[in-house]
Amino acid sequence: MKTFTYLLCTGLLLMSCSSVFAQKYKAPADTIKLNVEYINVKNDIVDLNSQLTIAQNNLPGIQNKANAAGVNAQSAATSSKSDAAQATNGNIRDAKDAKNSANEAYDKAKDARSANNNVGKQDKKIKNLIEKLRKKNLRLKELDEMRVNIYAQLPANLHQ
């Protein structure tokens, strides 16, 4: 029981001090490095915000292209179906037209699938940018905490 109590107290002490030891910048001499990283993180956040805005603005256009490709594929499939029905009772020319129409419908279907994949890629890109932005903002908060801890070590008249 004594060992358990000792281990519990040691564990609690280590957990309470872990945030202090986890800091990369601890001393007032580290403020230059901290400020450089702080500026880099802020610049990364600005870049990510602009990339996210561009990606979100491009999404409706990509969705419109995907919808248009789907409509084109559907109309090509309908045309191919009517040409195939005509070819069953027609001559060789009708059969060639039906084959060409089927190839065109197949190509349009591939285009529609590709356009839908582009929408998925854009959604994934937006989610990825949001996640990167969340991580950068979290790092910025950590740097703010480190800055506060460093300023707490300085005499009161130095950081006014």
PyMOL commands that place a pseudoatom at each C-alpha (Angstrom):
pseudoatom trace, name=CA, resn=MET, resi=1, chain=A, elem=C, hetatm=0, pos=[0.000, 0.000, 0.000]
pseudoatom trace, name=CA, resn=LYS, resi=2, chain=A, elem=C, hetatm=0, pos=[2.864, 2.344, 0.774]
pseudoatom trace, name=CA, resn=THR, resi=3, chain=A, elem=C, hetatm=0, pos=[4.372, 1.647, -2.638]
pseudoatom trace, name=CA, resn=PHE, resi=4, chain=A, elem=C, hetatm=0, pos=[1.080, 2.406, -4.349]
pseudoatom trace, name=CA, resn=THR, resi=5, chain=A, elem=C, hetatm=0, pos=[0.717, 5.714, -2.493]
pseudoatom trace, name=CA, resn=TYR, resi=6, chain=A, elem=C, hetatm=0, pos=[4.307, 6.614, -3.315]
pseudoatom trace, name=CA, resn=LEU, resi=7, chain=A, elem=C, hetatm=0, pos=[3.791, 5.816, -7.009]
pseudoatom trace, name=CA, resn=LEU, resi=8, chain=A, elem=C, hetatm=0, pos=[0.513, 7.728, -7.073]
pseudoatom trace, name=CA, resn=CYS, resi=9, chain=A, elem=C, hetatm=0, pos=[2.099, 10.838, -5.556]
pseudoatom trace, name=CA, resn=THR, resi=10, chain=A, elem=C, hetatm=0, pos=[5.061, 10.606, -7.935]
pseudoatom trace, name=CA, resn=GLY, resi=11, chain=A, elem=C, hetatm=0, pos=[2.754, 10.199, -10.920]
pseudoatom trace, name=CA, resn=LEU, resi=12, chain=A, elem=C, hetatm=0, pos=[0.661, 13.206, -9.925]
pseudoatom trace, name=CA, resn=LEU, resi=13, chain=A, elem=C, hetatm=0, pos=[3.778, 15.308, -9.453]
pseudoatom trace, name=CA, resn=LEU, resi=14, chain=A, elem=C, hetatm=0, pos=[5.139, 14.312, -12.862]
pseudoatom trace, name=CA, resn=MET, resi=15, chain=A, elem=C, hetatm=0, pos=[1.823, 15.002, -14.575]
pseudoatom trace, name=CA, resn=SER, resi=16, chain=A, elem=C, hetatm=0, pos=[1.557, 18.446, -13.005]
pseudoatom trace, name=CA, resn=CYS, resi=17, chain=A, elem=C, hetatm=0, pos=[5.087, 19.346, -14.127]
pseudoatom trace, name=CA, resn=SER, resi=18, chain=A, elem=C, hetatm=0, pos=[4.830, 17.828, -17.594]
pseudoatom trace, name=CA, resn=SER, resi=19, chain=A, elem=C, hetatm=0, pos=[3.508, 21.016, -19.189]
pseudoatom trace, name=CA, resn=VAL, resi=20, chain=A, elem=C, hetatm=0, pos=[6.496, 22.958, -17.894]
pseudoatom trace, name=CA, resn=PHE, resi=21, chain=A, elem=C, hetatm=0, pos=[8.980, 20.366, -19.119]
pseudoatom trace, name=CA, resn=ALA, resi=22, chain=A, elem=C, hetatm=0, pos=[7.221, 20.006, -22.461]
pseudoatom trace, name=CA, resn=GLN, resi=23, chain=A, elem=C, hetatm=0, pos=[7.923, 23.593, -23.343]
pseudoatom trace, name=CA, resn=LYS, resi=24, chain=A, elem=C, hetatm=0, pos=[10.561, 24.088, -25.959]
pseudoatom trace, name=CA, resn=TYR, resi=25, chain=A, elem=C, hetatm=0, pos=[11.283, 27.686, -24.991]
pseudoatom trace, name=CA, resn=LYS, resi=26, chain=A, elem=C, hetatm=0, pos=[11.767, 28.169, -21.254]
pseudoatom trace, name=CA, resn=ALA, resi=27, chain=A, elem=C, hetatm=0, pos=[14.346, 30.854, -20.581]
pseudoatom trace, name=CA, resn=PRO, resi=28, chain=A, elem=C, hetatm=0, pos=[14.275, 34.560, -21.397]
pseudoatom trace, name=CA, resn=ALA, resi=29, chain=A, elem=C, hetatm=0, pos=[17.208, 33.925, -23.748]
pseudoatom trace, name=CA, resn=ASP, resi=30, chain=A, elem=C, hetatm=0, pos=[14.866, 31.813, -25.887]
pseudoatom trace, name=CA, resn=THR, resi=31, chain=A, elem=C, hetatm=0, pos=[12.565, 34.724, -26.720]
pseudoatom trace, name=CA, resn=ILE, resi=32, chain=A, elem=C, hetatm=0, pos=[14.247, 35.377, -30.070]
pseudoatom trace, name=CA, resn=LYS, resi=33, chain=A, elem=C, hetatm=0, pos=[13.732, 31.779, -31.190]
pseudoatom trace, name=CA, resn=LEU, resi=34, chain=A, elem=C, hetatm=0, pos=[10.190, 31.840, -29.834]
pseudoatom trace, name=CA, resn=ASN, resi=35, chain=A, elem=C, hetatm=0, pos=[9.406, 35.052, -31.703]
pseudoatom trace, name=CA, resn=VAL, resi=36, chain=A, elem=C, hetatm=0, pos=[10.823, 33.642, -34.950]
pseudoatom trace, name=CA, resn=GLU, resi=37, chain=A, elem=C, hetatm=0, pos=[8.696, 30.514, -34.650]
pseudoatom trace, name=CA, resn=TYR, resi=38, chain=A, elem=C, hetatm=0, pos=[5.701, 32.628, -33.633]
pseudoatom trace, name=CA, resn=ILE, resi=39, chain=A, elem=C, hetatm=0, pos=[6.028, 34.741, -36.786]
pseudoatom trace, name=CA, resn=ASN, resi=40, chain=A, elem=C, hetatm=0, pos=[6.490, 31.626, -38.948]
pseudoatom trace, name=CA, resn=VAL, resi=41, chain=A, elem=C, hetatm=0, pos=[3.391, 30.000, -37.463]
pseudoatom trace, name=CA, resn=LYS, resi=42, chain=A, elem=C, hetatm=0, pos=[1.361, 33.187, -37.962]
pseudoatom trace, name=CA, resn=ASN, resi=43, chain=A, elem=C, hetatm=0, pos=[2.518, 33.375, -41.601]
pseudoatom trace, name=CA, resn=ASP, resi=44, chain=A, elem=C, hetatm=0, pos=[1.597, 29.714, -42.090]
pseudoatom trace, name=CA, resn=ILE, resi=45, chain=A, elem=C, hetatm=0, pos=[-1.863, 30.435, -40.687]
pseudoatom trace, name=CA, resn=VAL, resi=46, chain=A, elem=C, hetatm=0, pos=[-2.328, 33.319, -43.118]
pseudoatom trace, name=CA, resn=ASP, resi=47, chain=A, elem=C, hetatm=0, pos=[-1.209, 31.111, -46.036]
pseudoatom trace, name=CA, resn=LEU, resi=48, chain=A, elem=C, hetatm=0, pos=[-3.504, 28.275, -44.962]
pseudoatom trace, name=CA, resn=ASN, resi=49, chain=A, elem=C, hetatm=0, pos=[-6.432, 30.674, -44.609]
pseudoatom trace, name=CA, resn=SER, resi=50, chain=A, elem=C, hetatm=0, pos=[-5.876, 31.976, -48.135]
pseudoatom trace, name=CA, resn=GLN, resi=51, chain=A, elem=C, hetatm=0, pos=[-5.555, 28.439, -49.536]
pseudoatom trace, name=CA, resn=LEU, resi=52, chain=A, elem=C, hetatm=0, pos=[-8.724, 27.422, -47.696]
pseudoatom trace, name=CA, resn=THR, resi=53, chain=A, elem=C, hetatm=0, pos=[-10.632, 30.413, -49.051]
pseudoatom trace, name=CA, resn=ILE, resi=54, chain=A, elem=C, hetatm=0, pos=[-9.501, 29.638, -52.597]
pseudoatom trace, name=CA, resn=ALA, resi=55, chain=A, elem=C, hetatm=0, pos=[-10.418, 25.961, -52.235]
pseudoatom trace, name=CA, resn=GLN, resi=56, chain=A, elem=C, hetatm=0, pos=[-13.851, 26.811, -50.817]
pseudoatom trace, name=CA, resn=ASN, resi=57, chain=A, elem=C, hetatm=0, pos=[-14.468, 29.334, -53.598]
pseudoatom trace, name=CA, resn=ASN, resi=58, chain=A, elem=C, hetatm=0, pos=[-13.482, 26.767, -56.260]
pseudoatom trace, name=CA, resn=LEU, resi=59, chain=A, elem=C, hetatm=0, pos=[-15.765, 24.062, -54.853]
pseudoatom trace, name=CA, resn=PRO, resi=60, chain=A, elem=C, hetatm=0, pos=[-19.073, 25.348, -56.337]
pseudoatom trace, name=CA, resn=GLY, resi=61, chain=A, elem=C, hetatm=0, pos=[-17.528, 25.569, -59.814]
pseudoatom trace, name=CA, resn=ILE, resi=62, chain=A, elem=C, hetatm=0, pos=[-16.198, 22.029, -59.547]
pseudoatom trace, name=CA, resn=GLN, resi=63, chain=A, elem=C, hetatm=0, pos=[-19.608, 20.829, -58.350]
pseudoatom trace, name=CA, resn=ASN, resi=64, chain=A, elem=C, hetatm=0, pos=[-21.307, 22.577, -61.276]
pseudoatom trace, name=CA, resn=LYS, resi=65, chain=A, elem=C, hetatm=0, pos=[-18.910, 20.893, -63.715]
pseudoatom trace, name=CA, resn=ALA, resi=66, chain=A, elem=C, hetatm=0, pos=[-19.654, 17.525, -62.109]
pseudoatom trace, name=CA, resn=ASN, resi=67, chain=A, elem=C, hetatm=0, pos=[-23.406, 18.090, -62.386]
pseudoatom trace, name=CA, resn=ALA, resi=68, chain=A, elem=C, hetatm=0, pos=[-23.076, 19.160, -66.024]
pseudoatom trace, name=CA, resn=ALA, resi=69, chain=A, elem=C, hetatm=0, pos=[-20.935, 16.111, -66.785]
pseudoatom trace, name=CA, resn=GLY, resi=70, chain=A, elem=C, hetatm=0, pos=[-23.557, 13.898, -65.153]
pseudoatom trace, name=CA, resn=VAL, resi=71, chain=A, elem=C, hetatm=0, pos=[-26.307, 15.449, -67.277]
pseudoatom trace, name=CA, resn=ASN, resi=72, chain=A, elem=C, hetatm=0, pos=[-24.186, 15.030, -70.426]
pseudoatom trace, name=CA, resn=ALA, resi=73, chain=A, elem=C, hetatm=0, pos=[-23.507, 11.393, -69.559]
pseudoatom trace, name=CA, resn=GLN, resi=74, chain=A, elem=C, hetatm=0, pos=[-27.206, 10.764, -68.982]
pseudoatom trace, name=CA, resn=SER, resi=75, chain=A, elem=C, hetatm=0, pos=[-28.212, 12.343, -72.292]
pseudoatom trace, name=CA, resn=ALA, resi=76, chain=A, elem=C, hetatm=0, pos=[-25.472, 10.427, -74.131]
pseudoatom trace, name=CA, resn=ALA, resi=77, chain=A, elem=C, hetatm=0, pos=[-26.682, 7.185, -72.558]
pseudoatom trace, name=CA, resn=THR, resi=78, chain=A, elem=C, hetatm=0, pos=[-30.263, 7.923, -73.641]
pseudoatom trace, name=CA, resn=SER, resi=79, chain=A, elem=C, hetatm=0, pos=[-29.083, 8.717, -77.166]
pseudoatom trace, name=CA, resn=SER, resi=80, chain=A, elem=C, hetatm=0, pos=[-27.027, 5.530, -77.248]
pseudoatom trace, name=CA, resn=LYS, resi=81, chain=A, elem=C, hetatm=0, pos=[-30.017, 3.519, -76.101]
pseudoatom trace, name=CA, resn=SER, resi=82, chain=A, elem=C, hetatm=0, pos=[-32.216, 4.897, -78.886]
pseudoatom trace, name=CA, resn=ASP, resi=83, chain=A, elem=C, hetatm=0, pos=[-29.467, 4.306, -81.475]
pseudoatom trace, name=CA, resn=ALA, resi=84, chain=A, elem=C, hetatm=0, pos=[-29.077, 0.724, -80.266]
pseudoatom trace, name=CA, resn=ALA, resi=85, chain=A, elem=C, hetatm=0, pos=[-32.820, 0.163, -80.566]
pseudoatom trace, name=CA, resn=GLN, resi=86, chain=A, elem=C, hetatm=0, pos=[-32.695, 1.527, -84.113]
pseudoatom trace, name=CA, resn=ALA, resi=87, chain=A, elem=C, hetatm=0, pos=[-29.703, -0.675, -84.975]
pseudoatom trace, name=CA, resn=THR, resi=88, chain=A, elem=C, hetatm=0, pos=[-31.489, -3.884, -84.028]
pseudoatom trace, name=CA, resn=ASN, resi=89, chain=A, elem=C, hetatm=0, pos=[-33.972, -3.354, -86.855]
pseudoatom trace, name=CA, resn=GLY, resi=90, chain=A, elem=C, hetatm=0, pos=[-31.734, -1.395, -89.206]
pseudoatom trace, name=CA, resn=ASN, resi=91, chain=A, elem=C, hetatm=0, pos=[-28.798, -1.823, -91.508]
pseudoatom trace, name=CA, resn=ILE, resi=92, chain=A, elem=C, hetatm=0, pos=[-25.020, -1.800, -90.989]
pseudoatom trace, name=CA, resn=ARG, resi=93, chain=A, elem=C, hetatm=0, pos=[-24.862, 2.005, -90.954]
pseudoatom trace, name=CA, resn=ASP, resi=94, chain=A, elem=C, hetatm=0, pos=[-27.294, 2.066, -88.019]
pseudoatom trace, name=CA, resn=ALA, resi=95, chain=A, elem=C, hetatm=0, pos=[-25.112, -0.474, -86.198]
pseudoatom trace, name=CA, resn=LYS, resi=96, chain=A, elem=C, hetatm=0, pos=[-22.008, 1.677, -86.726]
pseudoatom trace, name=CA, resn=ASP, resi=97, chain=A, elem=C, hetatm=0, pos=[-23.890, 4.735, -85.487]
pseudoatom trace, name=CA, resn=ALA, resi=98, chain=A, elem=C, hetatm=0, pos=[-25.018, 2.781, -82.426]
pseudoatom trace, name=CA, resn=LYS, resi=99, chain=A, elem=C, hetatm=0, pos=[-21.444, 1.682, -81.734]
pseudoatom trace, name=CA, resn=ASN, resi=100, chain=A, elem=C, hetatm=0, pos=[-20.151, 5.255, -82.038]
pseudoatom trace, name=CA, resn=SER, resi=101, chain=A, elem=C, hetatm=0, pos=[-22.957, 6.487, -79.821]
pseudoatom trace, name=CA, resn=ALA, resi=102, chain=A, elem=C, hetatm=0, pos=[-22.145, 3.823, -77.220]
pseudoatom trace, name=CA, resn=ASN, resi=103, chain=A, elem=C, hetatm=0, pos=[-18.468, 4.808, -77.257]
pseudoatom trace, name=CA, resn=GLU, resi=104, chain=A, elem=C, hetatm=0, pos=[-19.440, 8.454, -76.832]
pseudoatom trace, name=CA, resn=ALA, resi=105, chain=A, elem=C, hetatm=0, pos=[-21.753, 7.579, -73.933]
pseudoatom trace, name=CA, resn=TYR, resi=106, chain=A, elem=C, hetatm=0, pos=[-18.967, 5.570, -72.315]
pseudoatom trace, name=CA, resn=ASP, resi=107, chain=A, elem=C, hetatm=0, pos=[-16.543, 8.500, -72.651]
pseudoatom trace, name=CA, resn=LYS, resi=108, chain=A, elem=C, hetatm=0, pos=[-19.110, 10.888, -71.165]
pseudoatom trace, name=CA, resn=ALA, resi=109, chain=A, elem=C, hetatm=0, pos=[-19.672, 8.485, -68.264]
pseudoatom trace, name=CA, resn=LYS, resi=110, chain=A, elem=C, hetatm=0, pos=[-15.911, 8.403, -67.606]
pseudoatom trace, name=CA, resn=ASP, resi=111, chain=A, elem=C, hetatm=0, pos=[-15.852, 12.204, -67.700]
pseudoatom trace, name=CA, resn=ALA, resi=112, chain=A, elem=C, hetatm=0, pos=[-18.713, 12.344, -65.197]
pseudoatom trace, name=CA, resn=ARG, resi=113, chain=A, elem=C, hetatm=0, pos=[-16.933, 9.917, -62.885]
pseudoatom trace, name=CA, resn=SER, resi=114, chain=A, elem=C, hetatm=0, pos=[-13.742, 11.962, -63.155]
pseudoatom trace, name=CA, resn=ALA, resi=115, chain=A, elem=C, hetatm=0, pos=[-15.656, 15.166, -62.361]
pseudoatom trace, name=CA, resn=ASN, resi=116, chain=A, elem=C, hetatm=0, pos=[-17.229, 13.522, -59.310]
pseudoatom trace, name=CA, resn=ASN, resi=117, chain=A, elem=C, hetatm=0, pos=[-13.777, 12.377, -58.201]
pseudoatom trace, name=CA, resn=ASN, resi=118, chain=A, elem=C, hetatm=0, pos=[-12.582, 15.981, -58.510]
pseudoatom trace, name=CA, resn=VAL, resi=119, chain=A, elem=C, hetatm=0, pos=[-15.364, 17.073, -56.152]
pseudoatom trace, name=CA, resn=GLY, resi=120, chain=A, elem=C, hetatm=0, pos=[-14.227, 14.432, -53.666]
pseudoatom trace, name=CA, resn=LYS, resi=121, chain=A, elem=C, hetatm=0, pos=[-10.613, 15.538, -53.990]
pseudoatom trace, name=CA, resn=GLN, resi=122, chain=A, elem=C, hetatm=0, pos=[-11.590, 19.155, -53.391]
pseudoatom trace, name=CA, resn=ASP, resi=123, chain=A, elem=C, hetatm=0, pos=[-13.608, 18.173, -50.304]
pseudoatom trace, name=CA, resn=LYS, resi=124, chain=A, elem=C, hetatm=0, pos=[-10.633, 16.202, -49.016]
pseudoatom trace, name=CA, resn=LYS, resi=125, chain=A, elem=C, hetatm=0, pos=[-8.333, 19.158, -49.698]
pseudoatom trace, name=CA, resn=ILE, resi=126, chain=A, elem=C, hetatm=0, pos=[-10.628, 21.477, -47.737]
pseudoatom trace, name=CA, resn=LYS, resi=127, chain=A, elem=C, hetatm=0, pos=[-10.765, 19.062, -44.794]
pseudoatom trace, name=CA, resn=ASN, resi=128, chain=A, elem=C, hetatm=0, pos=[-6.978, 18.709, -44.889]
pseudoatom trace, name=CA, resn=LEU, resi=129, chain=A, elem=C, hetatm=0, pos=[-6.497, 22.484, -44.879]
pseudoatom trace, name=CA, resn=ILE, resi=130, chain=A, elem=C, hetatm=0, pos=[-8.929, 22.861, -41.976]
pseudoatom trace, name=CA, resn=GLU, resi=131, chain=A, elem=C, hetatm=0, pos=[-7.006, 20.233, -40.003]
pseudoatom trace, name=CA, resn=LYS, resi=132, chain=A, elem=C, hetatm=0, pos=[-3.663, 21.912, -40.732]
pseudoatom trace, name=CA, resn=LEU, resi=133, chain=A, elem=C, hetatm=0, pos=[-5.138, 25.246, -39.698]
pseudoatom trace, name=CA, resn=ARG, resi=134, chain=A, elem=C, hetatm=0, pos=[-6.411, 23.735, -36.445]
pseudoatom trace, name=CA, resn=LYS, resi=135, chain=A, elem=C, hetatm=0, pos=[-2.949, 22.351, -35.669]
pseudoatom trace, name=CA, resn=LYS, resi=136, chain=A, elem=C, hetatm=0, pos=[-1.249, 25.674, -36.435]
pseudoatom trace, name=CA, resn=ASN, resi=137, chain=A, elem=C, hetatm=0, pos=[-3.700, 27.539, -34.208]
pseudoatom trace, name=CA, resn=LEU, resi=138, chain=A, elem=C, hetatm=0, pos=[-3.032, 25.037, -31.438]
pseudoatom trace, name=CA, resn=ARG, resi=139, chain=A, elem=C, hetatm=0, pos=[0.714, 25.585, -31.834]
pseudoatom trace, name=CA, resn=LEU, resi=140, chain=A, elem=C, hetatm=0, pos=[0.154, 29.342, -31.721]
pseudoatom trace, name=CA, resn=LYS, resi=141, chain=A, elem=C, hetatm=0, pos=[-1.670, 28.955, -28.398]
pseudoatom trace, name=CA, resn=GLU, resi=142, chain=A, elem=C, hetatm=0, pos=[1.208, 26.856, -27.064]
pseudoatom trace, name=CA, resn=LEU, resi=143, chain=A, elem=C, hetatm=0, pos=[3.678, 29.544, -28.116]
pseudoatom trace, name=CA, resn=ASP, resi=144, chain=A, elem=C, hetatm=0, pos=[1.525, 32.168, -26.400]
pseudoatom trace, name=CA, resn=GLU, resi=145, chain=A, elem=C, hetatm=0, pos=[1.641, 30.118, -23.198]
pseudoatom trace, name=CA, resn=MET, resi=146, chain=A, elem=C, hetatm=0, pos=[5.418, 29.802, -23.463]
pseudoatom trace, name=CA, resn=ARG, resi=147, chain=A, elem=C, hetatm=0, pos=[5.679, 33.541, -24.002]
pseudoatom trace, name=CA, resn=VAL, resi=148, chain=A, elem=C, hetatm=0, pos=[3.591, 34.200, -20.888]
pseudoatom trace, name=CA, resn=ASN, resi=149, chain=A, elem=C, hetatm=0, pos=[5.763, 31.818, -18.854]
pseudoatom trace, name=CA, resn=ILE, resi=150, chain=A, elem=C, hetatm=0, pos=[8.947, 33.508, -20.062]
pseudoatom trace, name=CA, resn=TYR, resi=151, chain=A, elem=C, hetatm=0, pos=[7.548, 36.963, -19.301]
pseudoatom trace, name=CA, resn=ALA, resi=152, chain=A, elem=C, hetatm=0, pos=[6.636, 35.763, -15.813]
pseudoatom trace, name=CA, resn=GLN, resi=153, chain=A, elem=C, hetatm=0, pos=[10.333, 35.043, -15.206]
pseudoatom trace, name=CA, resn=LEU, resi=154, chain=A, elem=C, hetatm=0, pos=[11.386, 38.574, -16.152]
pseudoatom trace, name=CA, resn=PRO, resi=155, chain=A, elem=C, hetatm=0, pos=[11.352, 41.492, -13.726]
pseudoatom trace, name=CA, resn=ALA, resi=156, chain=A, elem=C, hetatm=0, pos=[8.143, 43.514, -13.919]
pseudoatom trace, name=CA, resn=ASN, resi=157, chain=A, elem=C, hetatm=0, pos=[9.749, 46.638, -15.391]
pseudoatom trace, name=CA, resn=LEU, resi=158, chain=A, elem=C, hetatm=0, pos=[11.229, 44.853, -18.456]
pseudoatom trace, name=CA, resn=HIS, resi=159, chain=A, elem=C, hetatm=0, pos=[8.061, 43.758, -20.241]
pseudoatom trace, name=CA, resn=GLN, resi=160, chain=A, elem=C, hetatm=0, pos=[5.722, 46.704, -19.951]
for i in range(1, 160): cmd.bond("trace and resi %d" % i, "trace and resi %d" % (i + 1))
show_as sticks, trace
zoom trace
